[in-house]
Amino acid sequence: MKDDVLLAALSEVGFAPTAEQAERFKTYHALLCAWNERVNLTAVTDDAGVAQKHFADSLLALPYLRGGARVLDLGTGAGFPGVPLLIAKPDIQLTLMDSVQKKLDFLAELLPKLGLKAEIVHSRAEDAAKKPAYRDGFDAVCSRAVAPMNVLLELALPFVKPGGAAVCFKGPALKDELAVSDRALRELCGKLSEIREFALPWGDRRLAIVQKTAPTPQKYPRQAGKASKSPLC
């Protein structure tokens, strides 16, 4: 990845990397492309596409992460948005969670090459959210392209500590998704506190910030697949 391509993309979201951070992003891209030849990690591998749609896009959540925050990337896939956020803010305590082991194997190789550390968890959200180590334990839960809003809230909010927030990456359909999310917000103890809209060269992006107001009832999330088949609406 050329420096000018990377820097142009990151400047679109107001981030100026140090030389070390820029090298980490380029190492990330190189390993992503190498692995993608044998494991389906992403459909986007060109320099501009990765710099914009993966790296810069992930950093939109940066203003919502305080120093030292415990952060969960739920459904991390190839590490987005969690790893770019860790590159930009290496003092966060990051957990990368996914149900696909091959994607986590990629991350296990990637992190040492970047000189960074994060917890890697192989689990479905419905199972991990029942464990005391994770339930109500994170300052922020970030998630991209996982599920419609009312489904995502059931998967994400059980991990958020009261007073923390779910940072949900969404597209132009957010308004329609929120129209059927009132019950999910109410029952899962969430409150929509902010919507940010971004008109970026690679497309329109929305961030929905949902504050956790109280511990989520223990019956949520329901068993695997239930949230998708019978969403709260």
Buried (B, 14 or more C-beta within 10 A) or exposed (E): BEEEBBBBBBEBBEBEBEEEBBBBBBBBBEBBBEBBEEBEBBEBBEBBBBBBBBBBBBBBBBEBBEEEBBBBBBBBBBBBBBBBBBBBBBEBBBBBBBBBEEBBBBBEEBBEEBEBEBEBBBBBBBEBBBEEEBBBBBBBBBBBEBBBBBBBBBBBBBBBBEEBBBBBBBEEEBEEBBEBBEEBBEBBBBEBEEBBEEEBEBEEBBBBBBBBBEBBEEEBBBEEEBBEEEBBB
